[in-house]
Amino acid sequence: MKTKFYNIIGLVAIAGLSLINTGAKAQETIQYYRPNDMRGINVFETSKIDTVKFTGLRVKVGGNFELTFQALGQSNTAAPLTKTGFTGNVNSLMPLTHAFQLPMANLNVDVQLADGIRMNLTQYLASRHHEDTWVKGGYIQFDKLTFLHSDLVNDIMKSVTIRIGQNDVDYGDQHYRRSDGGNTIYNPFIENYIMDEFSTELGAQFYYFNKSGLFLMGGVTDGELSETVLASTKIDAETGQLNKYDPAFLGKIGFDKQLNKDFRLRLTGSFYSVKSDNSNTLMGGDRTGSHYFNVMENQAVANGTTLSDAIDYSPFSGRLNPGFSEEIHTYMGNLFLKYQGLEFFGTIEDAKGRAITETTERKATQYAADLIYRFPADQQNFWIGFRYNTVTAQLAGMTTNVTVNREAGSLGWFLTKNIMTKVEYVNQEYDGYPSNNILNGGKFKGVMIEASIGF
């Protein structure tokens, strides 16, 4: 706990020194960049519009903080169950109280290295999942290649962006709207999707943007959150051979255009595919954890879990990970509509995959819809919203599908472009789990209040 506190204090000090040493003007001289504040809402890929003049090397040090108050109640109908090594009924739920959660914080460093070339480095200073400071990842983005001194290349790069590094996997559009540790500015709700598709992997992504609004992305990664150079000693149950570490391939095709001053349309289709992996984490790669703390969990199991600086007991409470760690092939469609202050964001996802001990693939589907109204018309710094999210999946060891449904309503206010507060009422229910599973007849509901800062 002291480590987290000192990390937060350190972030404030670093940010202050950065403003003193580089000046406020330097903080606004990063090209092709998504702001960490209100201006970054509904920004997906960074724009190819060259709006910032390059004047030399520039460093922007920024950060994110969030503080959340949780007032949730929960229940289940699971049959009492005892297990060797644990005391009492392992299907009983932890008693919850109304209280503040552990605050989370991020440190963001963006560097303008050359004209059209920038670098990003993000660190998780304090989070629920990882107890110490961890590097989330870093990447270099090329929007110009003027160092090649080629007019042909310069013309090509007017429509092309190249991003290389340990970077967010650009699968689907939801990861642009999710909460990421201390960064909750872009999310009009408290939590992310039930099936949270997010991971950082080492690789490259190539974008082509057409002036018509059409764009394409193709990418390849190593398929891993934690890379290794050690040969596998595990046997793939499907092939009977030593496991292989195949590359993961991803792609996206879309249309995104402001059709007139009032109406914006964005429609995308994405895929991500890897045949064999060491431990794929596309649906479980969040190193910060869920923003619903300790829901649908058991105290006896928690007491019997060995913790470390990198592992917290069940940090993903409230989410569903289908466990496609060996092989995964998944597709997502997203629709974003914005008419004046009214927004709709929809998701359809179909995934299949397996773990290394399985010989056949299982399936998981997810549907979600956000409806947001931002007001007043001139500022849109207030909002009211509703989300419906449902996941149906066949989990390992189960013969029938399980379903998790969530409804959430939110109210929010940007006091300034950097300071936000929001209130959410959430209701989540579990269906199809066997009677000996803690999630049988499970449900939780209640109010969440969050304050967030991004700069």
C-alpha positions as a printed NumPy array, in Angstrom:
array([[  0.   ,   0.   ,   0.   ],
       [  2.876,   2.368,   0.792],
       [  4.413,   1.564,  -2.58 ],
       [  1.226,   2.597,  -4.353],
       [  0.954,   5.81 ,  -2.339],
       [  4.532,   6.821,  -3.063],
       [  4.031,   6.033,  -6.746],
       [  1.073,   8.412,  -6.897],
       [  3.049,  11.15 ,  -5.114],
       [  5.927,  10.499,  -7.51 ],
       [  3.652,  10.951, -10.513],
       [  2.493,  14.333,  -9.234],
       [  6.099,  15.416,  -8.692],
       [  7.222,  14.239, -12.131],
       [  4.309,  15.963, -13.835],
       [  5.037,  19.192, -11.973],
       [  8.728,  19.119, -12.887],
       [  7.815,  18.428, -16.494],
       [  5.61 ,  21.52 , -16.64 ],
       [  8.34 ,  23.61 , -15.043],
       [ 11.152,  22.325, -17.239],
       [  9.457,  22.054, -20.627],
       [  6.758,  24.698, -20.305],
       [  3.033,  24.419, -20.899],
       [  3.467,  25.194, -24.601],
       [  5.706,  22.148, -25.089],
       [  2.967,  19.975, -23.652],
       [  0.877,  20.689, -26.771],
       [  3.48 ,  19.966, -29.472],
       [  3.03 ,  16.213, -29.966],
       [  1.978,  15.225, -33.492],
       [ -0.638,  12.602, -34.406],
       [ -1.52 ,  12.149, -30.76 ],
       [ -4.615,  11.209, -28.749],
       [ -5.023,  13.537, -25.752],
       [ -5.338,  11.992, -22.274],
       [ -8.242,  14.295, -21.424],
       [-11.773,  15.035, -22.649],
       [-10.462,  15.818, -26.141],
       [ -9.558,  12.128, -26.538],
       [-13.18 ,  10.943, -26.268],
       [-14.388,   9.156, -29.412],
       [-10.886,   9.244, -30.894],
       [ -9.956,   5.874, -32.344],
       [ -6.938,   5.722, -34.648],
       [ -4.925,   8.939, -34.551],
       [ -5.715,  11.329, -37.402],
       [ -3.519,  11.806, -40.473],
       [ -4.253,  15.536, -40.377],
       [ -0.95 ,  17.336, -39.755],
       [ -2.001,  20.065, -37.316],
       [  1.188,  20.475, -35.24 ],
       [  4.365,  22.033, -36.601],
       [  7.543,  20.163, -35.73 ],
       [ 10.025,  22.42 , -33.919],
       [ 12.392,  19.837, -32.449],
       [ 12.477,  17.142, -29.809],
       [  9.583,  17.504, -27.35 ],
       [  8.635,  15.478, -24.275],
       [  5.154,  15.379, -22.771],
       [  4.794,  13.823, -19.323],
       [  1.184,  13.095, -18.395],
       [ -0.788,  10.92 , -16.072],
       [ -4.123,   9.489, -15.029],
       [ -5.667,   9.047, -11.583],
       [ -8.95 ,   7.479, -10.57 ],
       [-10.718,   7.05 ,  -7.251],
       [-13.888,   4.967,  -6.95 ],
       [-16.499,   4.467,  -4.238],
       [-18.241,   1.091,  -4.404],
       [-21.69 ,   0.319,  -2.969],
       [-22.604,  -3.107,  -4.349],
       [-24.68 ,  -5.97 ,  -2.986],
       [-24.501,  -9.586,  -4.187],
       [-26.132, -13.017,  -3.839],
       [-26.065, -16.521,  -5.313],
       [-27.92 , -19.853,  -5.076],
       [-24.914, -22.199,  -5.262],
       [-25.061, -25.353,  -3.152],
       [-22.719, -25.387,  -0.134],
       [-19.364, -26.949,  -1.031],
       [-16.256, -27.839,   0.956],
       [-12.806, -28.467,  -0.489],
       [ -9.697, -30.015,   0.959],
       [ -7.328, -27.308,   2.151],
       [-10.031, -24.673,   2.538],
       [-12.124, -23.794,   5.569],
       [-15.888, -23.6  ,   5.329],
       [-18.196, -23.272,   2.349],
       [-16.186, -22.241,  -0.726],
       [-19.409, -21.258,  -2.505],
       [-20.295, -18.541,   0.005],
       [-19.735, -14.968,  -1.108],
       [-17.482, -12.421,   0.544],
       [-19.423,  -9.902,   2.651],
       [-19.154,  -6.482,   0.97 ],
       [-19.41 ,  -3.034,   2.476],
       [-19.795,   0.438,   1.017],
       [-16.314,   1.915,   0.793],
       [-13.575,   3.352,  -1.402],
       [-11.545,   1.062,  -3.62 ],
       [ -7.774,   1.162,  -3.992],
       [ -6.929,   4.18 ,  -6.217],
       [ -5.13 ,   3.531,  -9.512],
       [ -2.633,   5.71 , -11.385],
       [ -0.806,   5.705, -14.727],
       [  2.27 ,   7.585, -15.944],
       [  2.326,   8.509, -19.646],
       [  5.419,   9.708, -21.497],
       [  5.086,  10.847, -25.115],
       [  8.108,  12.014, -27.073],
       [  8.227,  13.785, -30.432],
       [ 11.448,  12.301, -31.797],
       [ 11.347,  13.764, -35.3  ],
       [  8.868,  15.231, -37.743],
       [  6.076,  12.646, -37.973],
       [  7.748,  10.239, -35.548],
       [  6.672,   9.898, -31.924],
       [  7.15 ,   7.447, -29.095],
       [  4.862,   6.447, -26.227],
       [  5.735,   4.788, -22.917],
       [  2.993,   4.017, -20.379],
       [  3.528,   2.745, -16.848],
       [  1.021,   1.425, -14.321],
       [  2.106,   3.111, -11.096],
       [ -0.633,   1.703,  -8.896],
       [ -3.278,  -0.866,  -9.734],
       [ -5.429,  -3.574,  -8.227],
       [ -3.751,  -6.41 , -10.114],
       [ -0.032,  -5.577, -10.023],
       [  1.281,  -4.436,  -6.675],
       [  4.362,  -2.595,  -7.932],
       [  5.064,  -0.239, -10.816],
       [  4.947,  -2.053, -14.152],
       [  5.63 ,  -0.921, -17.687],
       [  2.438,  -1.381, -19.67 ],
       [  4.252,  -1.054, -22.987],
       [  5.819,   1.302, -25.454],
       [  5.754,   1.875, -29.176],
       [  7.06 ,   4.096, -31.928],
       [  4.656,   5.536, -34.49 ],
       [  5.669,   6.702, -37.951],
       [  3.409,   9.117, -39.819],
       [  6.265,  10.496, -41.9  ],
       [  9.527,   8.969, -43.168],
       [ 11.302,  12.145, -44.247],
       [ 14.697,  10.681, -43.287],
       [ 14.482,   8.514, -46.442],
       [ 14.522,  11.686, -48.588],
       [ 12.051,  10.255, -51.082],
       [  9.173,  12.243, -52.566],
       [  7.385,   8.986, -53.416],
       [  7.616,   7.727, -49.838],
       [  6.502,  11.116, -48.521],
       [  3.387,  10.964, -50.717],
       [  2.616,   7.403, -49.573],
       [  2.985,   8.328, -45.922],
       [  0.282,  10.984, -46.266],
       [ -2.131,   8.034, -46.108],
       [ -0.122,   5.504, -44.065],
       [  0.664,   5.074, -40.375],
       [  3.081,   2.478, -38.982],
       [  3.113,   1.516, -35.313],
       [  5.749,  -0.858, -33.902],
       [  6.367,  -2.031, -30.338],
       [  4.733,  -3.576, -27.274],
       [  1.381,  -2.058, -28.019],
       [ -2.367,  -2.412, -27.53 ],
       [ -3.691,  -5.084, -29.865],
       [ -5.949,  -3.145, -32.249],
       [ -8.693,  -5.757, -32.328],
       [-12.145,  -4.189, -32.404],
       [-12.976,  -0.643, -31.345],
       [-13.998,  -1.205, -27.728],
       [-10.402,  -1.028, -26.473],
       [-10.396,   2.658, -27.463],
       [-13.288,   3.273, -25.003],
       [-12.26 ,   1.08 , -22.069],
       [-10.836,   1.992, -18.664],
       [ -7.119,   1.189, -18.432],
       [ -5.973,   1.292, -14.826],
       [ -5.934,   4.932, -13.8  ],
       [ -7.08 ,   6.067, -17.24 ],
       [-10.883,   6.073, -17.102],
       [-11.414,   9.328, -19.032],
       [-12.582,   7.674, -22.27 ],
       [-15.109,   5.321, -20.643],
       [-18.587,   6.726, -19.896],
       [-19.138,   3.736, -17.541],
       [-17.185,   2.338, -14.594],
       [-16.152,  -1.046, -15.993],
       [-15.239,  -2.545, -19.353],
       [-17.068,  -5.277, -21.215],
       [-17.827,  -8.588, -19.494],
       [-15.495, -10.27 , -21.99 ],
       [-12.703,  -7.692, -22.01 ],
       [-10.651,  -7.979, -25.201],
       [ -7.418,  -6.224, -24.307],
       [ -3.759,  -7.144, -24.274],
       [ -0.38 ,  -5.711, -25.208],
       [  1.733,  -7.769, -27.611],
       [  5.008,  -7.224, -29.436],
       [  4.472,  -6.571, -33.114],
       [  3.625,  -4.101, -35.853],
       [  0.398,  -2.611, -37.221],
       [  0.104,  -0.895, -40.593],
       [ -2.737,   1.516, -41.444],
       [ -3.94 ,   2.941, -44.732],
       [ -6.394,   5.867, -44.656],
       [ -8.342,   7.055, -47.692],
       [ -9.823,  10.541, -47.894],
       [-13.224,   8.947, -48.553],
       [-13.28 ,   7.696, -44.933],
       [-12.31 ,   4.105, -45.753],
       [ -9.325,   2.623, -43.935],
       [ -7.489,  -0.68 , -43.612],
       [ -5.22 ,  -2.133, -40.942],
       [ -3.071,  -5.247, -41.035],
       [ -0.827,  -6.441, -38.254],
       [  1.245,  -9.263, -36.87 ],
       [  2.309,  -9.888, -33.265],
       [  4.029, -12.612, -31.291],
       [  0.702, -13.473, -29.647],
       [  2.184, -13.099, -26.168],
       [  1.824, -10.702, -23.284],
       [  4.953, -12.175, -21.64 ],
       [  7.556, -13.097, -24.225],
       [  9.899, -16.075, -23.806],
       [ 12.905, -17.451, -25.707],
       [ 12.682, -20.85 , -24.006],
       [ 11.536, -23.797, -26.096],
       [  8.228, -25.281, -25.065],
       [  8.05 , -28.396, -22.91 ],
       [  4.252, -28.629, -23.119],
       [  2.379, -31.066, -25.332],
       [ -0.51 , -29.79 , -27.433],
       [ -3.39 , -32.173, -26.768],
       [ -4.79 , -31.668, -30.272],
       [ -1.579, -32.477, -32.201],
       [  0.275, -34.628, -29.665],
       [  3.395, -32.569, -30.458],
       [  5.433, -30.032, -28.518],
       [  3.647, -26.74 , -28.448],
       [  4.543, -24.148, -31.08 ],
       [  4.645, -20.384, -30.753],
       [  2.971, -19.149, -33.922],
       [  2.558, -15.466, -34.813],
       [ -0.85 , -13.878, -34.349],
       [ -2.437, -12.043, -37.261],
       [ -4.97 ,  -9.252, -37.004],
       [ -6.778,  -6.933, -39.357],
       [ -9.452,  -4.274, -39.565],
       [-11.479,  -2.665, -42.325],
       [-13.639,   0.346, -41.659],
       [-15.324,   3.548, -42.68 ],
       [-15.181,   6.619, -40.439],
       [-16.366,  10.025, -41.584],
       [-18.015,  13.17 , -40.342],
       [-20.765,  13.237, -42.967],
       [-21.898,  16.728, -42.001],
       [-21.471,  19.066, -39.048],
       [-24.015,  17.062, -37.001],
       [-23.553,  13.421, -38.013],
       [-20.574,  11.028, -37.797],
       [-20.646,   7.404, -38.966],
       [-18.064,   4.737, -38.152],
       [-18.392,   1.071, -39.092],
       [-15.582,  -1.472, -38.643],
       [-14.927,  -5.194, -38.843],
       [-11.926,  -6.802, -37.132],
       [-10.303, -10.184, -36.711],
       [ -7.561, -11.724, -34.576],
       [ -6.2  , -15.231, -35.138],
       [ -3.449, -17.438, -33.722],
       [ -3.207, -21.222, -34.146],
       [ -0.764, -22.108, -31.371],
       [  0.537, -20.008, -28.517],
       [  2.479, -20.191, -25.279],
       [ -0.229, -18.376, -23.314],
       [ -2.516, -16.048, -25.234],
       [ -4.184, -13.343, -23.158],
       [ -6.321, -11.406, -25.642],
       [ -9.315, -11.833, -23.31 ],
       [ -7.353, -11.671, -20.079],
       [ -4.399,  -9.358, -20.632],
       [ -5.428,  -6.484, -18.355],
       [ -2.615,  -5.949, -15.848],
       [ -4.666,  -3.486, -13.774],
       [ -7.82 ,  -5.446, -12.938],
       [-11.576,  -4.992, -12.864],
       [-13.17 ,  -1.866, -11.442],
       [-15.777,  -3.99 ,  -9.624],
       [-13.859,  -5.183,  -6.558],
       [-14.392,  -8.637,  -4.961],
       [-17.817,  -9.356,  -6.443],
       [-18.888, -13.024,  -6.645],
       [-15.776, -14.177,  -4.749],
       [-15.118, -16.439,  -1.756],
       [-13.081, -15.458,   1.302],
       [-11.782, -18.967,   2.047],
       [-10.383, -19.328,  -1.462],
       [ -8.863, -15.864,  -1.223],
       [ -7.188, -16.765,   2.067],
       [ -5.724, -19.895,   0.483],
       [ -4.343, -18.138,  -2.596],
       [ -0.62 , -17.398,  -2.755],
       [ -0.14 , -13.773,  -3.69 ],
       [  2.873, -11.988,  -5.156],
       [  3.726,  -8.554,  -6.496],
       [  2.328,  -9.647,  -9.869],
       [ -0.699, -11.631,  -8.716],
       [ -3.725, -10.502,  -6.792],
       [ -6.546, -12.832,  -5.841],
       [ -9.104, -12.895,  -8.663],
       [ -8.38 ,  -9.392, -10.021],
       [-10.916,  -9.784, -12.846],
       [-14.077, -10.132, -10.768],
       [-17.228,  -9.41 , -12.74 ],
       [-15.639, -10.423, -16.055],
       [-15.709, -13.655, -18.064],
       [-12.571, -15.072, -19.713],
       [-13.377, -18.116, -21.901],
       [ -9.818, -19.427, -21.524],
       [ -8.673, -19.547, -25.157],
       [ -4.991, -19.553, -24.199],
       [ -3.663, -21.945, -26.875],
       [ -5.697, -21.128, -29.971],
       [ -8.107, -18.313, -30.721],
       [ -9.934, -17.077, -33.807],
       [-12.232, -14.155, -33.148],
       [-14.187, -11.566, -35.114],
       [-15.78 ,  -8.287, -34.033],
       [-18.054,  -5.759, -35.691],
       [-18.529,  -2.244, -34.296],
       [-20.938,   0.54 , -35.197],
       [-20.507,   4.096, -33.903],
       [-23.066,   6.788, -34.658],
       [-22.984,  10.334, -33.348],
       [-25.691,  12.861, -34.142],
       [-25.021,  16.119, -32.325],
       [-24.901,  15.028, -28.653],
       [-26.465,  11.581, -29.139],
       [-24.086,   8.601, -29.487],
       [-24.571,   4.903, -30.157],
       [-21.76 ,   2.355, -29.913],
       [-22.542,  -1.284, -30.695],
       [-20.518,  -4.501, -30.642],
       [-21.049,  -7.967, -32.091],
       [-18.358, -10.567, -31.413],
       [-17.944, -14.231, -32.304],
       [-14.947, -16.118, -30.91 ],
       [-13.743, -19.703, -30.789],
       [-10.655, -21.289, -29.299],
       [ -9.222, -23.743, -26.803],
       [ -6.622, -24.304, -24.104],
       [ -3.564, -26.519, -24.674],
       [ -5.183, -29.45 , -22.82 ],
       [ -8.235, -29.427, -25.111],
       [ -8.627, -31.142, -28.474],
       [-11.706, -29.281, -29.705],
       [-12.637, -25.631, -29.89 ],
       [-15.261, -23.933, -27.768],
       [-17.276, -20.826, -28.67 ],
       [-18.09 , -17.508, -27.05 ],
       [-20.285, -14.684, -28.313],
       [-20.69 , -11.148, -27.027],
       [-23.173,  -8.371, -27.776],
       [-23.107,  -4.87 , -26.35 ],
       [-24.789,  -1.525, -26.945],
       [-24.042,   1.892, -25.44 ],
       [-26.433,   4.815, -25.793],
       [-24.992,   8.136, -24.623],
       [-26.409,  11.645, -24.698],
       [-23.943,  14.493, -24.125],
       [-25.125,  18.026, -23.335],
       [-25.334,  21.021, -23.513],
       [-24.812,  21.37 , -27.25 ],
       [-21.957,  23.883, -27.058],
       [-19.797,  21.945, -24.543],
       [-21.176,  18.39 , -24.195],
       [-19.446,  18.114, -20.823],
       [-22.419,  16.361, -19.159],
       [-23.765,  12.99 , -20.187],
       [-26.363,  10.369, -19.413],
       [-25.897,   6.82 , -20.685],
       [-27.137,   3.239, -20.722],
       [-25.257,   0.021, -21.569],
       [-26.485,  -3.494, -22.208],
       [-23.851,  -6.239, -22.408],
       [-24.339, -10.006, -22.687],
       [-21.901, -12.908, -23.125],
       [-22.721, -16.549, -23.85 ],
       [-19.887, -19.068, -23.717],
       [-19.076, -22.72 , -23.325],
       [-16.434, -22.987, -20.62 ],
       [-13.913, -25.772, -20.156],
       [-15.375, -28.73 , -18.284],
       [-18.983, -27.635, -18.876],
       [-21.355, -29.297, -21.332],
       [-23.816, -26.417, -21.622],
       [-23.4  , -22.703, -22.217],
       [-23.327, -20.079, -19.493],
       [-24.631, -16.539, -19.907],
       [-23.726, -13.313, -18.128],
       [-25.914, -10.216, -18.564],
       [-25.212,  -6.653, -17.46 ],
       [-27.242,  -3.457, -17.521],
       [-25.616,  -0.206, -16.468],
       [-26.815,   3.373, -16.369],
       [-24.475,   6.325, -15.898],
       [-24.43 ,  10.07 , -15.262],
       [-21.261,  12.057, -15.791],
       [-19.734,  15.51 , -15.726],
       [-16.45 ,  16.96 , -16.998],
       [-15.752,  19.773, -14.568],
       [-12.879,  20.774, -16.845],
       [-11.364,  18.961, -19.814],
       [ -9.021,  17.185, -17.338],
       [-11.366,  16.416, -14.41 ],
       [-14.305,  14.039, -14.627],
       [-16.78 ,  12.454, -12.235],
       [-19.411,   9.807, -12.976],
       [-22.077,   7.778, -11.178],
       [-23.21 ,   4.341, -12.331],
       [-25.966,   1.944, -11.344],
       [-25.137,  -1.619, -12.42 ],
       [-27.043,  -4.898, -12.371],
       [-25.274,  -8.104, -13.437],
       [-26.697, -11.647, -13.452],
       [-25.275, -15.12 , -14.12 ],
       [-27.214, -17.974, -15.734],
       [-26.442, -21.58 , -16.657],
       [-23.75 , -22.27 , -14.073],
       [-24.019, -25.676, -12.304],
       [-25.268, -25.842,  -8.736],
       [-21.784, -26.589,  -7.378],
       [-20.331, -23.395,  -8.953],
       [-20.151, -20.193,  -6.909],
       [-21.712, -18.271,  -9.82 ],
       [-24.884, -20.397,  -9.809],
       [-27.798, -17.953,  -9.61 ],
       [-25.271, -15.186,  -9.037],
       [-26.092, -11.511,  -9.209],
       [-24.721,  -8.212,  -8.001],
       [-26.064,  -4.699,  -8.249],
       [-25.627,  -1.262,  -6.789],
       [-24.028,   2.155,  -7.219],
       [-20.499,   3.159,  -8.201],
       [-19.075,   6.701,  -7.985],
       [-15.792,   7.605,  -9.636],
       [-13.588,  10.666,  -9.974],
       [-10.888,  10.749, -12.625],
       [ -8.1  ,  13.074, -13.776],
       [ -6.205,  12.92 , -17.082],
       [ -3.51 ,  15.223, -18.385]])
